[in-house]
Amino acid sequence: QVQLVESGGGLVQAGGSLRLSCAASGRTFSRSAMGWFRQAPGKEREFVTAINLSGGITYYADSVKGRFTISRDNAKNTVYHQMNSLKFEDTAVYYCAATYGIGWTTVSVSDYAYWGQGTQVTVSS
């Protein structure tokens, strides 16, 4: 079992930066690929970033490439989500997610067994 708690969301002007953190409890964190998803009002949850279990491989949605960076610290059971050059369309609730038994990066919602409660990111234009 893995419990995930996100933090770091808030209100920022377009062009600004935010750093989200996701603290995980449970022994399987270092054996789980992690990801970040987001959901805007009236839209489906969409993949944003993913990182494999060692942290050596990352994957990004085209819409955030070059602006967002995912990283992890397995010693601290924490995954980070640095967001730079934020745009109005990045406004959404951001969710941290953990796979179970999957070590590689994956974009599929169904591959993630554990989810955080979400943190709101609002970008003003």
C-alpha positions as CSV (number, residue, x, y, z in Angstrom):
1,Q,0.0,0.0,0.0
2,V,1.3,3.5,-0.9
3,Q,-0.2,6.7,0.4
4,L,0.6,9.9,-1.5
5,V,0.3,13.5,-0.3
6,E,0.9,16.4,-2.7
7,S,1.9,19.9,-1.8
8,G,3.1,23.1,-3.5
9,G,0.1,24.1,-5.5
10,G,-1.2,27.7,-5.6
11,L,-1.8,30.8,-7.7
12,V,0.9,32.1,-10.0
13,Q,1.1,34.5,-12.9
14,A,1.7,33.3,-16.4
15,G,5.4,32.9,-17.0
16,G,6.0,32.0,-13.3
17,S,7.1,28.8,-11.6
18,L,5.8,26.4,-9.1
19,R,7.3,23.2,-7.6
20,L,5.0,20.4,-6.5
21,S,6.1,17.7,-4.1
22,C,4.6,14.3,-3.5
23,A,5.5,12.5,-0.3
24,A,4.9,8.8,-0.3
25,S,4.5,6.4,2.5
26,G,5.0,2.7,2.2
27,R,7.8,0.3,1.4
28,T,7.1,0.0,-2.4
29,F,8.0,3.6,-3.4
30,S,11.5,2.8,-4.6
31,R,10.0,-0.1,-6.7
32,S,7.3,2.1,-8.3
33,A,7.3,4.2,-11.4
34,M,5.7,7.6,-10.6
35,G,3.7,10.0,-12.6
36,W,1.9,13.3,-12.5
37,F,-1.5,13.9,-14.1
38,R,-3.8,16.8,-14.2
39,Q,-7.4,17.5,-14.7
40,A,-9.0,20.8,-15.7
41,P,-12.7,21.6,-15.1
42,G,-14.8,19.7,-17.7
43,K,-11.9,17.8,-19.1
44,E,-10.6,14.3,-18.6
45,R,-7.6,13.5,-16.5
46,E,-4.5,13.7,-18.7
47,F,-0.9,12.5,-18.4
48,V,1.8,15.1,-17.7
49,T,5.1,13.5,-16.6
50,A,6.4,10.1,-15.6
51,I,9.6,8.8,-14.1
52,N,10.9,5.3,-13.7
53,L,11.8,3.6,-10.4
54,S,15.5,4.6,-10.4
55,G,14.8,8.2,-11.7
56,G,17.1,7.7,-14.7
57,I,14.3,7.8,-17.3
58,T,11.6,10.4,-17.6
59,Y,8.8,11.1,-20.1
60,Y,6.8,14.2,-20.8
61,A,3.6,15.2,-22.5
62,D,4.4,17.3,-25.6
63,S,2.5,20.2,-24.0
64,V,5.0,20.5,-21.2
65,K,8.3,19.4,-22.7
66,G,11.0,22.0,-22.0
67,R,9.0,23.6,-19.2
68,F,8.3,20.9,-16.6
69,T,10.8,18.5,-14.9
70,I,10.0,15.5,-12.9
71,S,12.5,14.0,-10.4
72,R,12.6,11.8,-7.4
73,D,14.5,11.2,-4.3
74,N,14.1,7.6,-3.2
75,A,15.9,8.2,0.1
76,K,13.2,10.7,1.0
77,N,10.3,8.8,-0.7
78,T,9.5,12.0,-2.6
79,V,8.8,12.9,-6.2
80,Y,9.1,16.5,-7.4
81,H,7.4,18.4,-10.3
82,Q,9.1,21.6,-11.3
83,M,6.9,23.7,-13.5
84,N,8.5,26.7,-15.3
85,S,7.1,29.2,-17.8
86,L,3.6,28.4,-16.7
87,K,0.7,29.1,-19.0
88,F,-3.0,29.8,-18.4
89,E,-3.8,26.4,-19.9
90,D,-1.7,24.7,-17.3
91,T,-4.4,25.5,-14.8
92,A,-5.7,22.3,-13.3
93,V,-5.7,20.0,-10.3
94,Y,-2.5,18.1,-10.3
95,Y,-2.3,14.5,-9.1
96,C,0.6,12.4,-8.1
97,A,0.3,8.7,-8.9
98,A,2.3,5.5,-8.2
99,T,2.3,2.3,-10.1
100,Y,2.3,-1.1,-8.5
101,G,4.8,-3.6,-9.9
102,I,5.8,-1.4,-12.8
103,G,9.2,0.1,-12.9
104,W,9.2,1.8,-16.3
105,T,7.6,5.1,-17.3
106,T,4.0,4.8,-18.4
107,V,1.4,7.3,-19.5
108,S,-1.7,5.1,-19.0
109,V,-4.0,6.1,-16.1
110,S,-4.8,2.4,-15.6
111,D,-1.2,1.5,-14.8
112,Y,-1.3,3.7,-11.7
113,A,-2.6,2.0,-8.6
114,Y,-2.3,4.8,-6.1
115,W,-3.3,8.4,-6.3
116,G,-2.9,11.5,-4.2
117,Q,-5.7,13.8,-3.3
118,G,-4.6,16.5,-5.8
119,T,-3.3,20.0,-5.5
120,Q,-4.7,23.0,-7.3
121,V,-2.5,25.0,-9.7
122,T,-4.0,28.2,-11.0
123,V,-2.2,30.3,-13.6
124,S,-3.5,33.8,-14.1
125,S,-3.2,35.3,-17.5
